[in-house]
Amino acid sequence: MSEVWIWLAIGFLGQALFSCRFIVQWLVSEREGRSVIPRAFWYFSLFGGMTLLIYAVHKQDPVFIVGQAGGVFIYSRNLYFIWRTQRSG
């Protein structure tokens, strides 16, 4: 398998993980009968965003890099807030 195909696979994997967050959020919200953002949403966001950030760095795309880096920070921060609330509660 060539390096090009490996990087395409990484990019598509990141996109798939990132897209799964919407499916998880939709399914949980349907089950609850209200809008819910489950913890899994943030994990899919973080891991998908990190994978896409790695791909963006490889492609040397500054617009993509800045967008994903900002997102990774936000997803990490939300997971920190969830962890802190559970730990103190």
PDB file of N, CA, C and O in Angstrom:
ATOM      1  N   MET A   1       0.859  -1.182   0.000  1.00  0.00           N
ATOM      2  CA  MET A   1       0.000   0.000   0.000  1.00  0.00           C
ATOM      3  C   MET A   1       0.897   1.235   0.000  1.00  0.00           C
ATOM      4  O   MET A   1       1.840   1.317   0.787  1.00  0.00           O
ATOM      5  N   SER A   2       0.613   2.179  -0.864  1.00  0.00           N
ATOM      6  CA  SER A   2       1.452   3.358  -0.971  1.00  0.00           C
ATOM      7  C   SER A   2       1.142   4.357   0.143  1.00  0.00           C
ATOM      8  O   SER A   2       0.099   4.294   0.794  1.00  0.00           O
ATOM      9  N   GLU A   3       2.065   5.263   0.334  1.00  0.00           N
ATOM     10  CA  GLU A   3       1.905   6.295   1.370  1.00  0.00           C
ATOM     11  C   GLU A   3       0.675   7.159   1.107  1.00  0.00           C
ATOM     12  O   GLU A   3      -0.006   7.570   2.047  1.00  0.00           O
ATOM     13  N   VAL A   4       0.391   7.432  -0.144  1.00  0.00           N
ATOM     14  CA  VAL A   4      -0.793   8.237  -0.490  1.00  0.00           C
ATOM     15  C   VAL A   4      -2.063   7.569   0.021  1.00  0.00           C
ATOM     16  O   VAL A   4      -2.934   8.228   0.589  1.00  0.00           O
ATOM     17  N   TRP A   5      -2.164   6.271  -0.182  1.00  0.00           N
ATOM     18  CA  TRP A   5      -3.356   5.537   0.259  1.00  0.00           C
ATOM     19  C   TRP A   5      -3.467   5.498   1.777  1.00  0.00           C
ATOM     20  O   TRP A   5      -4.566   5.567   2.328  1.00  0.00           O
ATOM     21  N   ILE A   6      -2.336   5.390   2.445  1.00  0.00           N
ATOM     22  CA  ILE A   6      -2.346   5.382   3.910  1.00  0.00           C
ATOM     23  C   ILE A   6      -2.869   6.717   4.437  1.00  0.00           C
ATOM     24  O   ILE A   6      -3.692   6.748   5.352  1.00  0.00           O
ATOM     25  N   TRP A   7      -2.394   7.809   3.863  1.00  0.00           N
ATOM     26  CA  TRP A   7      -2.843   9.126   4.313  1.00  0.00           C
ATOM     27  C   TRP A   7      -4.304   9.373   3.959  1.00  0.00           C
ATOM     28  O   TRP A   7      -5.022  10.022   4.719  1.00  0.00           O
ATOM     29  N   LEU A   8      -4.745   8.870   2.828  1.00  0.00           N
ATOM     30  CA  LEU A   8      -6.175   8.977   2.504  1.00  0.00           C
ATOM     31  C   LEU A   8      -7.016   8.193   3.506  1.00  0.00           C
ATOM     32  O   LEU A   8      -8.083   8.647   3.919  1.00  0.00           O
ATOM     33  N   ALA A   9      -6.535   7.027   3.890  1.00  0.00           N
ATOM     34  CA  ALA A   9      -7.244   6.220   4.883  1.00  0.00           C
ATOM     35  C   ALA A   9      -7.312   6.957   6.223  1.00  0.00           C
ATOM     36  O   ALA A   9      -8.349   6.942   6.886  1.00  0.00           O
ATOM     37  N   ILE A  10      -6.214   7.600   6.623  1.00  0.00           N
ATOM     38  CA  ILE A  10      -6.214   8.377   7.863  1.00  0.00           C
ATOM     39  C   ILE A  10      -7.216   9.521   7.773  1.00  0.00           C
ATOM     40  O   ILE A  10      -7.973   9.761   8.714  1.00  0.00           O
ATOM     41  N   GLY A  11      -7.225  10.220   6.660  1.00  0.00           N
ATOM     42  CA  GLY A  11      -8.174  11.322   6.472  1.00  0.00           C
ATOM     43  C   GLY A  11      -9.621  10.852   6.523  1.00  0.00           C
ATOM     44  O   GLY A  11     -10.456  11.479   7.175  1.00  0.00           O
ATOM     45  N   PHE A  12      -9.918   9.762   5.846  1.00  0.00           N
ATOM     46  CA  PHE A  12     -11.289   9.237   5.862  1.00  0.00           C
ATOM     47  C   PHE A  12     -11.670   8.687   7.224  1.00  0.00           C
ATOM     48  O   PHE A  12     -12.823   8.807   7.639  1.00  0.00           O
ATOM     49  N   LEU A  13     -10.719   8.086   7.926  1.00  0.00           N
ATOM     50  CA  LEU A  13     -10.991   7.609   9.284  1.00  0.00           C
ATOM     51  C   LEU A  13     -11.354   8.782  10.189  1.00  0.00           C
ATOM     52  O   LEU A  13     -12.322   8.712  10.947  1.00  0.00           O
ATOM     53  N   GLY A  14     -10.584   9.846  10.109  1.00  0.00           N
ATOM     54  CA  GLY A  14     -10.883  11.042  10.899  1.00  0.00           C
ATOM     55  C   GLY A  14     -12.250  11.601  10.578  1.00  0.00           C
ATOM     56  O   GLY A  14     -12.999  11.976  11.480  1.00  0.00           O
ATOM     57  N   GLN A  15     -12.578  11.661   9.317  1.00  0.00           N
ATOM     58  CA  GLN A  15     -13.889  12.171   8.916  1.00  0.00           C
ATOM     59  C   GLN A  15     -15.004  11.268   9.407  1.00  0.00           C
ATOM     60  O   GLN A  15     -16.052  11.753   9.834  1.00  0.00           O
ATOM     61  N   ALA A  16     -14.790   9.953   9.352  1.00  0.00           N
ATOM     62  CA  ALA A  16     -15.807   9.010   9.833  1.00  0.00           C
ATOM     63  C   ALA A  16     -16.024   9.165  11.335  1.00  0.00           C
ATOM     64  O   ALA A  16     -17.165   9.206  11.794  1.00  0.00           O
ATOM     65  N   LEU A  17     -14.937   9.253  12.105  1.00  0.00           N
ATOM     66  CA  LEU A  17     -15.060   9.455  13.549  1.00  0.00           C
ATOM     67  C   LEU A  17     -15.786  10.758  13.850  1.00  0.00           C
ATOM     68  O   LEU A  17     -16.672  10.807  14.703  1.00  0.00           O
ATOM     69  N   PHE A  18     -15.402  11.806  13.144  1.00  0.00           N
ATOM     70  CA  PHE A  18     -16.012  13.118  13.356  1.00  0.00           C
ATOM     71  C   PHE A  18     -17.492  13.087  13.016  1.00  0.00           C
ATOM     72  O   PHE A  18     -18.296  13.710  13.708  1.00  0.00           O
ATOM     73  N   SER A  19     -17.864  12.375  11.968  1.00  0.00           N
ATOM     74  CA  SER A  19     -19.271  12.282  11.564  1.00  0.00           C
ATOM     75  C   SER A  19     -20.088  11.442  12.540  1.00  0.00           C
ATOM     76  O   SER A  19     -21.281  11.688  12.719  1.00  0.00           O
ATOM     77  N   CYS A  20     -19.458  10.458  13.168  1.00  0.00           N
ATOM     78  CA  CYS A  20     -20.177   9.601  14.118  1.00  0.00           C
ATOM     79  C   CYS A  20     -20.740  10.397  15.290  1.00  0.00           C
ATOM     80  O   CYS A  20     -21.731   9.988  15.896  1.00  0.00           O
ATOM     81  N   ARG A  21     -20.122  11.522  15.611  1.00  0.00           N
ATOM     82  CA  ARG A  21     -20.618  12.324  16.734  1.00  0.00           C
ATOM     83  C   ARG A  21     -22.051  12.779  16.501  1.00  0.00           C
ATOM     84  O   ARG A  21     -22.847  12.838  17.438  1.00  0.00           O
ATOM     85  N   PHE A  22     -22.379  13.098  15.266  1.00  0.00           N
ATOM     86  CA  PHE A  22     -23.742  13.545  14.961  1.00  0.00           C
ATOM     87  C   PHE A  22     -24.736  12.392  15.064  1.00  0.00           C
ATOM     88  O   PHE A  22     -25.860  12.573  15.531  1.00  0.00           O
ATOM     89  N   ILE A  23     -24.321  11.225  14.632  1.00  0.00           N
ATOM     90  CA  ILE A  23     -25.198  10.048  14.720  1.00  0.00           C
ATOM     91  C   ILE A  23     -25.468   9.712  16.185  1.00  0.00           C
ATOM     92  O   ILE A  23     -26.611   9.459  16.566  1.00  0.00           O
ATOM     93  N   VAL A  24     -24.419   9.710  17.002  1.00  0.00           N
ATOM     94  CA  VAL A  24     -24.568   9.427  18.433  1.00  0.00           C
ATOM     95  C   VAL A  24     -25.495  10.460  19.081  1.00  0.00           C
ATOM     96  O   VAL A  24     -26.400  10.100  19.834  1.00  0.00           O
ATOM     97  N   GLN A  25     -25.272  11.723  18.791  1.00  0.00           N
ATOM     98  CA  GLN A  25     -26.099  12.781  19.388  1.00  0.00           C
ATOM     99  C   GLN A  25     -27.548  12.627  18.969  1.00  0.00           C
ATOM    100  O   GLN A  25     -28.447  12.780  19.796  1.00  0.00           O
ATOM    101  N   TRP A  26     -27.790  12.332  17.717  1.00  0.00           N
ATOM    102  CA  TRP A  26     -29.151  12.174  17.221  1.00  0.00           C
ATOM    103  C   TRP A  26     -29.844  10.991  17.888  1.00  0.00           C
ATOM    104  O   TRP A  26     -30.984  11.114  18.337  1.00  0.00           O
ATOM    105  N   LEU A  27     -29.155   9.832  17.956  1.00  0.00           N
ATOM    106  CA  LEU A  27     -29.759   8.640  18.544  1.00  0.00           C
ATOM    107  C   LEU A  27     -30.088   8.836  20.022  1.00  0.00           C
ATOM    108  O   LEU A  27     -31.163   8.446  20.478  1.00  0.00           O
ATOM    109  N   VAL A  28     -29.168   9.437  20.766  1.00  0.00           N
ATOM    110  CA  VAL A  28     -29.419   9.676  22.195  1.00  0.00           C
ATOM    111  C   VAL A  28     -30.557  10.670  22.375  1.00  0.00           C
ATOM    112  O   VAL A  28     -31.403  10.484  23.250  1.00  0.00           O
ATOM    113  N   SER A  29     -30.594  11.704  21.575  1.00  0.00           N
ATOM    114  CA  SER A  29     -31.671  12.689  21.672  1.00  0.00           C
ATOM    115  C   SER A  29     -33.019  12.067  21.333  1.00  0.00           C
ATOM    116  O   SER A  29     -34.017  12.368  21.986  1.00  0.00           O
ATOM    117  N   GLU A  30     -33.063  11.213  20.332  1.00  0.00           N
ATOM    118  CA  GLU A  30     -34.309  10.522  19.988  1.00  0.00           C
ATOM    119  C   GLU A  30     -34.780   9.641  21.140  1.00  0.00           C
ATOM    120  O   GLU A  30     -35.966   9.603  21.469  1.00  0.00           O
ATOM    121  N   ARG A  31     -33.830   8.934  21.745  1.00  0.00           N
ATOM    122  CA  ARG A  31     -34.168   8.055  22.859  1.00  0.00           C
ATOM    123  C   ARG A  31     -34.693   8.847  24.061  1.00  0.00           C
ATOM    124  O   ARG A  31     -35.628   8.414  24.735  1.00  0.00           O
ATOM    125  N   GLU A  32     -34.087  10.006  24.325  1.00  0.00           N
ATOM    126  CA  GLU A  32     -34.477  10.843  25.466  1.00  0.00           C
ATOM    127  C   GLU A  32     -35.699  11.718  25.168  1.00  0.00           C
ATOM    128  O   GLU A  32     -36.374  12.184  26.086  1.00  0.00           O
ATOM    129  N   GLY A  33     -35.974  11.935  23.893  1.00  0.00           N
ATOM    130  CA  GLY A  33     -37.092  12.802  23.520  1.00  0.00           C
ATOM    131  C   GLY A  33     -36.800  14.279  23.719  1.00  0.00           C
ATOM    132  O   GLY A  33     -37.716  15.097  23.811  1.00  0.00           O
ATOM    133  N   ARG A  34     -35.518  14.613  23.786  1.00  0.00           N
ATOM    134  CA  ARG A  34     -35.073  16.008  23.936  1.00  0.00           C
ATOM    135  C   ARG A  34     -33.641  16.107  23.419  1.00  0.00           C
ATOM    136  O   ARG A  34     -32.970  15.093  23.228  1.00  0.00           O
ATOM    137  N   SER A  35     -33.189  17.311  23.199  1.00  0.00           N
ATOM    138  CA  SER A  35     -31.834  17.501  22.701  1.00  0.00           C
ATOM    139  C   SER A  35     -30.824  17.214  23.807  1.00  0.00           C
ATOM    140  O   SER A  35     -30.863  17.824  24.875  1.00  0.00           O
ATOM    141  N   VAL A  36     -29.917  16.274  23.534  1.00  0.00           N
ATOM    142  CA  VAL A  36     -28.904  15.847  24.503  1.00  0.00           C
ATOM    143  C   VAL A  36     -27.559  15.781  23.794  1.00  0.00           C
ATOM    144  O   VAL A  36     -27.472  15.345  22.646  1.00  0.00           O
ATOM    145  N   ILE A  37     -26.514  16.217  24.485  1.00  0.00           N
ATOM    146  CA  ILE A  37     -25.163  16.039  23.953  1.00  0.00           C
ATOM    147  C   ILE A  37     -24.455  15.060  24.888  1.00  0.00           C
ATOM    148  O   ILE A  37     -23.976  15.456  25.950  1.00  0.00           O
ATOM    149  N   PRO A  38     -24.386  13.788  24.503  1.00  0.00           N
ATOM    150  CA  PRO A  38     -23.770  12.775  25.362  1.00  0.00           C
ATOM    151  C   PRO A  38     -22.242  12.900  25.385  1.00  0.00           C
ATOM    152  O   PRO A  38     -21.647  13.523  24.506  1.00  0.00           O
ATOM    153  N   ARG A  39     -21.628  12.306  26.387  1.00  0.00           N
ATOM    154  CA  ARG A  39     -20.179  12.330  26.505  1.00  0.00           C
ATOM    155  C   ARG A  39     -19.525  11.732  25.250  1.00  0.00           C
ATOM    156  O   ARG A  39     -18.472  12.203  24.820  1.00  0.00           O
ATOM    157  N   ALA A  40     -20.137  10.706  24.667  1.00  0.00           N
ATOM    158  CA  ALA A  40     -19.575  10.074  23.464  1.00  0.00           C
ATOM    159  C   ALA A  40     -19.439  11.083  22.321  1.00  0.00           C
ATOM    160  O   ALA A  40     -18.529  10.971  21.499  1.00  0.00           O
ATOM    161  N   PHE A  41     -20.334  12.059  22.268  1.00  0.00           N
ATOM    162  CA  PHE A  41     -20.246  13.112  21.250  1.00  0.00           C
ATOM    163  C   PHE A  41     -18.889  13.803  21.339  1.00  0.00           C
ATOM    164  O   PHE A  41     -18.231  14.034  20.324  1.00  0.00           O
ATOM    165  N   TRP A  42     -18.476  14.133  22.574  1.00  0.00           N
ATOM    166  CA  TRP A  42     -17.210  14.849  22.758  1.00  0.00           C
ATOM    167  C   TRP A  42     -16.012  13.957  22.463  1.00  0.00           C
ATOM    168  O   TRP A  42     -15.003  14.434  21.942  1.00  0.00           O
ATOM    169  N   TYR A  43     -16.107  12.668  22.790  1.00  0.00           N
ATOM    170  CA  TYR A  43     -15.000  11.760  22.465  1.00  0.00           C
ATOM    171  C   TYR A  43     -14.854  11.575  20.954  1.00  0.00           C
ATOM    172  O   TYR A  43     -13.741  11.595  20.430  1.00  0.00           O
ATOM    173  N   PHE A  44     -15.972  11.395  20.259  1.00  0.00           N
ATOM    174  CA  PHE A  44     -15.892  11.297  18.792  1.00  0.00           C
ATOM    175  C   PHE A  44     -15.362  12.600  18.195  1.00  0.00           C
ATOM    176  O   PHE A  44     -14.578  12.577  17.247  1.00  0.00           O
ATOM    177  N   SER A  45     -15.792  13.735  18.751  1.00  0.00           N
ATOM    178  CA  SER A  45     -15.293  15.033  18.284  1.00  0.00           C
ATOM    179  C   SER A  45     -13.794  15.128  18.483  1.00  0.00           C
ATOM    180  O   SER A  45     -13.066  15.531  17.576  1.00  0.00           O
ATOM    181  N   LEU A  46     -13.326  14.752  19.685  1.00  0.00           N
ATOM    182  CA  LEU A  46     -11.903  14.860  20.003  1.00  0.00           C
ATOM    183  C   LEU A  46     -11.053  13.935  19.127  1.00  0.00           C
ATOM    184  O   LEU A  46     -10.082  14.376  18.512  1.00  0.00           O
ATOM    185  N   PHE A  47     -11.420  12.656  19.075  1.00  0.00           N
ATOM    186  CA  PHE A  47     -10.599  11.714  18.311  1.00  0.00           C
ATOM    187  C   PHE A  47     -10.694  11.942  16.805  1.00  0.00           C
ATOM    188  O   PHE A  47      -9.704  11.787  16.089  1.00  0.00           O
ATOM    189  N   GLY A  48     -11.873  12.306  16.326  1.00  0.00           N
ATOM    190  CA  GLY A  48     -12.012  12.657  14.916  1.00  0.00           C
ATOM    191  C   GLY A  48     -11.237  13.920  14.587  1.00  0.00           C
ATOM    192  O   GLY A  48     -10.552  13.993  13.567  1.00  0.00           O
ATOM    193  N   GLY A  49     -11.350  14.921  15.465  1.00  0.00           N
ATOM    194  CA  GLY A  49     -10.627  16.175  15.261  1.00  0.00           C
ATOM    195  C   GLY A  49      -9.117  15.997  15.297  1.00  0.00           C
ATOM    196  O   GLY A  49      -8.394  16.593  14.499  1.00  0.00           O
ATOM    197  N   MET A  50      -8.641  15.164  16.236  1.00  0.00           N
ATOM    198  CA  MET A  50      -7.197  14.915  16.311  1.00  0.00           C
ATOM    199  C   MET A  50      -6.695  14.179  15.064  1.00  0.00           C
ATOM    200  O   MET A  50      -5.622  14.487  14.544  1.00  0.00           O
ATOM    201  N   THR A  51      -7.469  13.217  14.597  1.00  0.00           N
ATOM    202  CA  THR A  51      -7.079  12.483  13.395  1.00  0.00           C
ATOM    203  C   THR A  51      -7.062  13.409  12.180  1.00  0.00           C
ATOM    204  O   THR A  51      -6.150  13.352  11.355  1.00  0.00           O
ATOM    205  N   LEU A  52      -8.083  14.263  12.083  1.00  0.00           N
ATOM    206  CA  LEU A  52      -8.115  15.220  10.975  1.00  0.00           C
ATOM    207  C   LEU A  52      -7.001  16.256  11.098  1.00  0.00           C
ATOM    208  O   LEU A  52      -6.463  16.709  10.088  1.00  0.00           O
ATOM    209  N   LEU A  53      -6.653  16.630  12.322  1.00  0.00           N
ATOM    210  CA  LEU A  53      -5.543  17.567  12.512  1.00  0.00           C
ATOM    211  C   LEU A  53      -4.232  16.942  12.034  1.00  0.00           C
ATOM    212  O   LEU A  53      -3.435  17.608  11.373  1.00  0.00           O
ATOM    213  N   ILE A  54      -4.008  15.686  12.358  1.00  0.00           N
ATOM    214  CA  ILE A  54      -2.804  14.981  11.879  1.00  0.00           C
ATOM    215  C   ILE A  54      -2.781  14.972  10.355  1.00  0.00           C
ATOM    216  O   ILE A  54      -1.744  15.215   9.739  1.00  0.00           O
ATOM    217  N   TYR A  55      -3.931  14.690   9.758  1.00  0.00           N
ATOM    218  CA  TYR A  55      -4.027  14.679   8.297  1.00  0.00           C
ATOM    219  C   TYR A  55      -3.761  16.083   7.736  1.00  0.00           C
ATOM    220  O   TYR A  55      -3.069  16.228   6.728  1.00  0.00           O
ATOM    221  N   ALA A  56      -4.305  17.106   8.384  1.00  0.00           N
ATOM    222  CA  ALA A  56      -4.123  18.488   7.913  1.00  0.00           C
ATOM    223  C   ALA A  56      -2.657  18.912   7.994  1.00  0.00           C
ATOM    224  O   ALA A  56      -2.154  19.597   7.103  1.00  0.00           O
ATOM    225  N   VAL A  57      -1.976  18.502   9.062  1.00  0.00           N
ATOM    226  CA  VAL A  57      -0.551  18.814   9.190  1.00  0.00           C
ATOM    227  C   VAL A  57       0.231  18.123   8.078  1.00  0.00           C
ATOM    228  O   VAL A  57       1.124  18.716   7.473  1.00  0.00           O
ATOM    229  N   HIS A  58      -0.114  16.867   7.816  1.00  0.00           N
ATOM    230  CA  HIS A  58       0.550  16.149   6.724  1.00  0.00           C
ATOM    231  C   HIS A  58       0.331  16.874   5.388  1.00  0.00           C
ATOM    232  O   HIS A  58       1.255  16.981   4.581  1.00  0.00           O
ATOM    233  N   LYS A  59      -0.879  17.365   5.159  1.00  0.00           N
ATOM    234  CA  LYS A  59      -1.186  18.062   3.900  1.00  0.00           C
ATOM    235  C   LYS A  59      -0.657  19.494   3.898  1.00  0.00           C
ATOM    236  O   LYS A  59      -0.684  20.165   2.866  1.00  0.00           O
ATOM    237  N   GLN A  60      -0.177  19.963   5.052  1.00  0.00           N
ATOM    238  CA  GLN A  60       0.349  21.325   5.205  1.00  0.00           C
ATOM    239  C   GLN A  60      -0.679  22.380   4.798  1.00  0.00           C
ATOM    240  O   GLN A  60      -0.372  23.331   4.079  1.00  0.00           O
ATOM    241  N   ASP A  61      -1.910  22.183   5.281  1.00  0.00           N
ATOM    242  CA  ASP A  61      -3.011  23.095   4.976  1.00  0.00           C
ATOM    243  C   ASP A  61      -3.281  23.968   6.197  1.00  0.00           C
ATOM    244  O   ASP A  61      -3.916  23.517   7.151  1.00  0.00           O
ATOM    245  N   PRO A  62      -2.799  25.227   6.178  1.00  0.00           N
ATOM    246  CA  PRO A  62      -2.920  26.073   7.372  1.00  0.00           C
ATOM    247  C   PRO A  62      -4.362  26.372   7.780  1.00  0.00           C
ATOM    248  O   PRO A  62      -4.642  26.495   8.973  1.00  0.00           O
ATOM    249  N   VAL A  63      -5.266  26.490   6.839  1.00  0.00           N
ATOM    250  CA  VAL A  63      -6.666  26.753   7.164  1.00  0.00           C
ATOM    251  C   VAL A  63      -7.265  25.554   7.905  1.00  0.00           C
ATOM    252  O   VAL A  63      -7.923  25.717   8.932  1.00  0.00           O
ATOM    253  N   PHE A  64      -7.039  24.386   7.391  1.00  0.00           N
ATOM    254  CA  PHE A  64      -7.516  23.138   7.986  1.00  0.00           C
ATOM    255  C   PHE A  64      -6.864  22.911   9.365  1.00  0.00           C
ATOM    256  O   PHE A  64      -7.530  22.474  10.304  1.00  0.00           O
ATOM    257  N   ILE A  65      -5.573  23.207   9.477  1.00  0.00           N
ATOM    258  CA  ILE A  65      -4.839  23.040  10.739  1.00  0.00           C
ATOM    259  C   ILE A  65      -5.429  23.936  11.821  1.00  0.00           C
ATOM    260  O   ILE A  65      -5.718  23.467  12.921  1.00  0.00           O
ATOM    261  N   VAL A  66      -5.611  25.212  11.523  1.00  0.00           N
ATOM    262  CA  VAL A  66      -6.147  26.150  12.515  1.00  0.00           C
ATOM    263  C   VAL A  66      -7.553  25.746  12.934  1.00  0.00           C
ATOM    264  O   VAL A  66      -7.881  25.779  14.119  1.00  0.00           O
ATOM    265  N   GLY A  67      -8.380  25.367  11.973  1.00  0.00           N
ATOM    266  CA  GLY A  67      -9.752  24.965  12.285  1.00  0.00           C
ATOM    267  C   GLY A  67      -9.814  23.743  13.175  1.00  0.00           C
ATOM    268  O   GLY A  67     -10.585  23.716  14.134  1.00  0.00           O
ATOM    269  N   GLN A  68      -9.020  22.736  12.879  1.00  0.00           N
ATOM    270  CA  GLN A  68      -9.040  21.510  13.676  1.00  0.00           C
ATOM    271  C   GLN A  68      -8.373  21.704  15.031  1.00  0.00           C
ATOM    272  O   GLN A  68      -8.830  21.140  16.026  1.00  0.00           O
ATOM    273  N   ALA A  69      -7.306  22.488  15.090  1.00  0.00           N
ATOM    274  CA  ALA A  69      -6.622  22.717  16.367  1.00  0.00           C
ATOM    275  C   ALA A  69      -7.545  23.432  17.345  1.00  0.00           C
ATOM    276  O   ALA A  69      -7.580  23.094  18.528  1.00  0.00           O
ATOM    277  N   GLY A  70      -8.286  24.412  16.861  1.00  0.00           N
ATOM    278  CA  GLY A  70      -9.243  25.109  17.720  1.00  0.00           C
ATOM    279  C   GLY A  70     -10.312  24.169  18.234  1.00  0.00           C
ATOM    280  O   GLY A  70     -10.681  24.223  19.406  1.00  0.00           O
ATOM    281  N   GLY A  71     -10.805  23.315  17.372  1.00  0.00           N
ATOM    282  CA  GLY A  71     -11.823  22.354  17.762  1.00  0.00           C
ATOM    283  C   GLY A  71     -11.310  21.369  18.795  1.00  0.00           C
ATOM    284  O   GLY A  71     -11.999  21.078  19.773  1.00  0.00           O
ATOM    285  N   VAL A  72     -10.103  20.853  18.587  1.00  0.00           N
ATOM    286  CA  VAL A  72      -9.526  19.888  19.527  1.00  0.00           C
ATOM    287  C   VAL A  72      -9.423  20.510  20.921  1.00  0.00           C
ATOM    288  O   VAL A  72      -9.679  19.835  21.918  1.00  0.00           O
ATOM    289  N   PHE A  73      -9.053  21.782  20.997  1.00  0.00           N
ATOM    290  CA  PHE A  73      -8.994  22.471  22.288  1.00  0.00           C
ATOM    291  C   PHE A  73     -10.382  22.511  22.942  1.00  0.00           C
ATOM    292  O   PHE A  73     -10.517  22.208  24.127  1.00  0.00           O
ATOM    293  N   ILE A  74     -11.399  22.882  22.181  1.00  0.00           N
ATOM    294  CA  ILE A  74     -12.757  22.987  22.713  1.00  0.00           C
ATOM    295  C   ILE A  74     -13.283  21.626  23.162  1.00  0.00           C
ATOM    296  O   ILE A  74     -13.881  21.527  24.233  1.00  0.00           O
ATOM    297  N   TYR A  75     -13.076  20.588  22.375  1.00  0.00           N
ATOM    298  CA  TYR A  75     -13.557  19.250  22.739  1.00  0.00           C
ATOM    299  C   TYR A  75     -12.866  18.763  24.010  1.00  0.00           C
ATOM    300  O   TYR A  75     -13.504  18.179  24.886  1.00  0.00           O
ATOM    301  N   SER A  76     -11.562  19.006  24.106  1.00  0.00           N
ATOM    302  CA  SER A  76     -10.818  18.619  25.307  1.00  0.00           C
ATOM    303  C   SER A  76     -11.336  19.363  26.529  1.00  0.00           C
ATOM    304  O   SER A  76     -11.486  18.784  27.605  1.00  0.00           O
ATOM    305  N   ARG A  77     -11.599  20.618  26.356  1.00  0.00           N
ATOM    306  CA  ARG A  77     -12.089  21.440  27.473  1.00  0.00           C
ATOM    307  C   ARG A  77     -13.456  20.953  27.943  1.00  0.00           C
ATOM    308  O   ARG A  77     -13.703  20.885  29.147  1.00  0.00           O
ATOM    309  N   ASN A  78     -14.332  20.618  27.027  1.00  0.00           N
ATOM    310  CA  ASN A  78     -15.648  20.102  27.411  1.00  0.00           C
ATOM    311  C   ASN A  78     -15.526  18.783  28.161  1.00  0.00           C
ATOM    312  O   ASN A  78     -16.225  18.567  29.151  1.00  0.00           O
ATOM    313  N   LEU A  79     -14.646  17.902  27.702  1.00  0.00           N
ATOM    314  CA  LEU A  79     -14.427  16.639  28.413  1.00  0.00           C
ATOM    315  C   LEU A  79     -13.841  16.894  29.797  1.00  0.00           C
ATOM    316  O   LEU A  79     -14.177  16.183  30.744  1.00  0.00           O
ATOM    317  N   TYR A  80     -12.976  17.888  29.931  1.00  0.00           N
ATOM    318  CA  TYR A  80     -12.436  18.250  31.238  1.00  0.00           C
ATOM    319  C   TYR A  80     -13.568  18.704  32.171  1.00  0.00           C
ATOM    320  O   TYR A  80     -13.613  18.292  33.331  1.00  0.00           O
ATOM    321  N   PHE A  81     -14.474  19.543  31.678  1.00  0.00           N
ATOM    322  CA  PHE A  81     -15.590  20.008  32.500  1.00  0.00           C
ATOM    323  C   PHE A  81     -16.471  18.835  32.944  1.00  0.00           C
ATOM    324  O   PHE A  81     -16.917  18.791  34.091  1.00  0.00           O
ATOM    325  N   ILE A  82     -16.716  17.902  32.048  1.00  0.00           N
ATOM    326  CA  ILE A  82     -17.514  16.715  32.397  1.00  0.00           C
ATOM    327  C   ILE A  82     -16.795  15.911  33.472  1.00  0.00           C
ATOM    328  O   ILE A  82     -17.415  15.506  34.455  1.00  0.00           O
ATOM    329  N   TRP A  83     -15.509  15.677  33.303  1.00  0.00           N
ATOM    330  CA  TRP A  83     -14.714  14.922  34.262  1.00  0.00           C
ATOM    331  C   TRP A  83     -14.701  15.635  35.619  1.00  0.00           C
ATOM    332  O   TRP A  83     -14.874  14.993  36.655  1.00  0.00           O
ATOM    333  N   ARG A  84     -14.498  16.949  35.619  1.00  0.00           N
ATOM    334  CA  ARG A  84     -14.446  17.714  36.864  1.00  0.00           C
ATOM    335  C   ARG A  84     -15.782  17.678  37.595  1.00  0.00           C
ATOM    336  O   ARG A  84     -15.812  17.537  38.818  1.00  0.00           O
ATOM    337  N   THR A  85     -16.890  17.803  36.859  1.00  0.00           N
ATOM    338  CA  THR A  85     -18.208  17.771  37.467  1.00  0.00           C
ATOM    339  C   THR A  85     -18.492  16.399  38.084  1.00  0.00           C
ATOM    340  O   THR A  85     -19.021  16.320  39.193  1.00  0.00           O
ATOM    341  N   GLN A  86     -18.154  15.345  37.393  1.00  0.00           N
ATOM    342  CA  GLN A  86     -18.375  13.994  37.914  1.00  0.00           C
ATOM    343  C   GLN A  86     -17.510  13.694  39.130  1.00  0.00           C
ATOM    344  O   GLN A  86     -17.929  12.995  40.054  1.00  0.00           O
ATOM    345  N   ARG A  87     -16.329  14.221  39.113  1.00  0.00           N
ATOM    346  CA  ARG A  87     -15.397  13.983  40.220  1.00  0.00           C
ATOM    347  C   ARG A  87     -15.840  14.697  41.490  1.00  0.00           C
ATOM    348  O   ARG A  87     -15.679  14.173  42.592  1.00  0.00           O
ATOM    349  N   SER A  88     -16.395  15.886  41.332  1.00  0.00           N
ATOM    350  CA  SER A  88     -16.807  16.670  42.505  1.00  0.00           C
ATOM    351  C   SER A  88     -18.230  16.337  42.945  1.00  0.00           C
ATOM    352  O   SER A  88     -18.629  16.681  44.058  1.00  0.00           O
ATOM    353  N   GLY A  89     -18.993  15.678  42.088  1.00  0.00           N
ATOM    354  CA  GLY A  89     -20.398  15.451  42.372  1.00  0.00           C
ATOM    355  C   GLY A  89     -20.713  14.151  42.925  1.00  0.00           C
ATOM    356  O   GLY A  89     -21.878  13.863  43.200  1.00  0.00           O
TER     357      GLY A  89
END
